[in-house]
Amino acid sequence: MERATLATWKERVEHELDRVVAFWTKYSHDSEHGGFFTCLTREGQVYDDLKYVWLQGRQVWMYCRLYRKVQRFHWPEILDAAKAGGEFLIRHARVAPPAKKCAFVLTRDGRPAKVQRTIFSECFYTMAMDELWKATGDPRYQREAVEMMDQIIYWVRVDPTGLGQPQLSGAPKVDSMAVPMMVLNLVDQLGQDDDKMFRKYAQLGEWCSEQILKHLQRDGQLVLENVSKDGTEIPGCLGRQQNPGHALEASWFLLRYAIRQRNPELKTHIIEKFMLQPFHSGWDNENGGIFYFQDADKFCPTQLEWDMKLWWPHSEAMIAFLMGYSETKDPNLLNLFCQVAEYTFERFPDMEHGEWYGYLNREGKVALSFKGGPFKGCFHVPRCLYMCEELLKALLLAS
Amino acid sequence: MERATLATWKERVEHELDRVVAFWTKYSHDSEHGGFFTCLTREGQVYDDLKYVWLQGRQVWMYCRLYRKVQRFHWPEILDAAKAGGEFLIRHARVAPPAKKCAFVLTRDGRPAKVQRTIFSECFYTMAMDELWKATGDPRYQREAVEMMDQIIYWVRVDPTGLGQPQLSGAPKVDSMAVPMMVLNLVDQLGQDDDKMFRKYAQLGEWCSEQILKHLQRDGQLVLENVSKDGTEIPGCLGRQQNPGHALEASWFLLRYAIRQRNPELKTHIIEKFMLQPFHSGWDNENGGIFYFQDADKFCPTQLEWDMKLWWPHSEAMIAFLMGYSETKDPNLLNLFCQVAEYTFERFPDMEHGEWYGYLNREGKVALSFKGGPFKGCFHVPRCLYMCEELLKALLLAS
């Protein structure tokens, strides 16, 4: 019975991954400047040629990962597009080289249009370079990855001044869960298939895990996105903000960490607190789907999009539950995977033109019809499908 | 027949204004620090005590205006609350006095929490101070208003460096319609009931009007929010962005300007191009209500909230159509006023707890239940009701 479920889903995600990759390889490559168009309509038409650095880095990473790990995507054209994207980033991502600060958006030909005072552009740059190194063996990419990683670590753990955030007496000193999550993801990336790097960043991984766990608040009842430096709740909307999809994403980052650490108590803790609790409070019992934002005291969130159903919390939930099931064989986790996957496969994929819609309204109807935009590129959907395919394959082999 | 319509609406807006003012006077005053709580739940409970400078300035302005112009609000407690709000702004709004740059958000006790690199906090500061001067006769408030106005003019027309916007080679040099709109609104404010000020800012008013008219693009077919410095369309989503409620707000700012200039051709032009065209393309024929964002080429906007129905575009449309009707006696404009007002009065006011909901979904259902938030305070609703009441009174007197 479980085996049949696993086999059915393996086939569905495999087939869906093919359709998704076909969409991006067909419509997103900028053969003139390198890099990718990510503002694509439902049909794949480019409606804006700006290049968001997060999305450029993510697509390079995704292409290299598929090339490297999935036999049927071991295509020269995928690696070539990834290399062209990587070279575009090396040439243009930094705002004022040799300083490492990267832009948030570039023009099509690579001039900086906007800069964010955070670490995320740099993190996706690092992810891209490291996977490019692993796919090509070219040490230039590894050097790029490691040097940027060192800069990120310096900003996060030593001195954030270089990011340019203003110091204001009324601004609360806040730790956002996104930062250690992102860094833990990089620790995982750089240490993959590389023992030396794994050891180099082991202590950093431990720090990240502790920092993320700090966001479990109110006697372990809920995960808050923002907490004080000393790990206590901060007042107001900012302190009460919950993002269930983000907690679910954190759960599988942490679960991978716990697996590497061979720490069964941590696994159990994470599944309970970062997977099951956020899912149960974040699931819309009336319409199905995972809310985008919630308030820990049940006030109405101030984000206008709070009740929308976005593609990525559902992709992250699929990965989380399937990974949780792989580790525990708890059938409840497989049921939850199926619940989310059924909701997701019914509403997000566009059967006519390929890829997924990104933004549904509360009732699950498509609210924004484009396939790619400033925050949606070739990443969460194929990463989810690729990871689920790998997990399902391994489960079927072992069963 | 028209007279009966006008009389009915006069009664409705008058009664609604009473209910709205009652909500804010009951729940929003911070008697400890001065200023106002604006993050208020449906029932009036404070869910965050941050003080957004735009909303502080707007509420001071609104209170003084009601005190000064509407006999039944000539209450000492309204003026006292306005003065306490004004003093709070004088003490705390500037980030690093004597420099004039103001914060965007302050803590409850007035410490800066966020700064925007735009002129808007300073504009609402100026509006508040000028109306406070007119309501109290205290020249200290006038000095505050004029000095801040001079700073704004310097930033807008001479050198924006002090705002701190980064110079990036790929960032398009964009003129946003919001800037000349806001400055024209201040020109109107400072020149009201003051001939000397009216003459002082006459040339600036002309410049603002020209700058706003520059946003009429594509052979006069539509209004774009952002254009190049030389008045041409810019590529991409930014260039194609439309905000029909904002164009409607601009229409009545411009109409007041054309009235003062005794320029009938300009009046006709504005009603056609900034009122009727944006309304007809921005109205949702299926569900009613005015969309928040649109794309000039009918691409799906990238703003997640693009199809939501917000309170303020509807308030601004009510003012615009009623003012247009006052000036022209064109029954079509009265019909449009009634169309928008019926939609609005049916859905936005909360008959149980007072004030209006701010955010409906595409279908017109309440999507966010709070009455005040980071961008909704005591301003658009009472300004609309007060202005409509005045316009309806004058129309009834003249008929």
Chai-1 contact restraints between the chains, C-beta under 6 A:
chainA,res_idxA,chainB,res_idxB,connection_type,confidence,min_distance_angstrom,max_distance_angstrom,comment,restraint_id
A,Y47,B,F299,contact,1.0,0.0,6.0,A-B,restraint_1
A,D48,B,G236,contact,1.0,0.0,6.0,A-B,restraint_2
A,D48,B,C237,contact,1.0,0.0,6.0,A-B,restraint_3
A,T107,B,G170,contact,1.0,0.0,6.0,A-B,restraint_4
A,R111,B,S169,contact,1.0,0.0,6.0,A-B,restraint_5
A,R111,B,G170,contact,1.0,0.0,6.0,A-B,restraint_6
A,P112,B,L168,contact,1.0,0.0,6.0,A-B,restraint_7
A,P112,B,G170,contact,1.0,0.0,6.0,A-B,restraint_8
A,A113,B,G170,contact,1.0,0.0,6.0,A-B,restraint_9
A,A113,B,A171,contact,1.0,0.0,6.0,A-B,restraint_10
A,L168,B,P112,contact,1.0,0.0,6.0,A-B,restraint_11
A,S169,B,R111,contact,1.0,0.0,6.0,A-B,restraint_12
A,G170,B,T107,contact,1.0,0.0,6.0,A-B,restraint_13
A,G170,B,R111,contact,1.0,0.0,6.0,A-B,restraint_14
A,G170,B,P112,contact,1.0,0.0,6.0,A-B,restraint_15
A,G170,B,A113,contact,1.0,0.0,6.0,A-B,restraint_16
A,A171,B,A113,contact,1.0,0.0,6.0,A-B,restraint_17
A,G236,B,D48,contact,1.0,0.0,6.0,A-B,restraint_18
A,C237,B,D48,contact,1.0,0.0,6.0,A-B,restraint_19
A,F299,B,Y47,contact,1.0,0.0,6.0,A-B,restraint_20
A,C300,B,L368,contact,1.0,0.0,6.0,A-B,restraint_21
A,C300,B,S369,contact,1.0,0.0,6.0,A-B,restraint_22
A,C300,B,F370,contact,1.0,0.0,6.0,A-B,restraint_23
A,T302,B,G373,contact,1.0,0.0,6.0,A-B,restraint_24
A,T302,B,P374,contact,1.0,0.0,6.0,A-B,restraint_25
A,L304,B,E305,contact,1.0,0.0,6.0,A-B,restraint_26
A,L304,B,Y359,contact,1.0,0.0,6.0,A-B,restraint_27
A,E305,B,L304,contact,1.0,0.0,6.0,A-B,restraint_28
A,Y359,B,L304,contact,1.0,0.0,6.0,A-B,restraint_29
A,L368,B,C300,contact,1.0,0.0,6.0,A-B,restraint_30
A,S369,B,C300,contact,1.0,0.0,6.0,A-B,restraint_31
A,F370,B,C300,contact,1.0,0.0,6.0,A-B,restraint_32
A,G373,B,T302,contact,1.0,0.0,6.0,A-B,restraint_33
A,P374,B,T302,contact,1.0,0.0,6.0,A-B,restraint_34
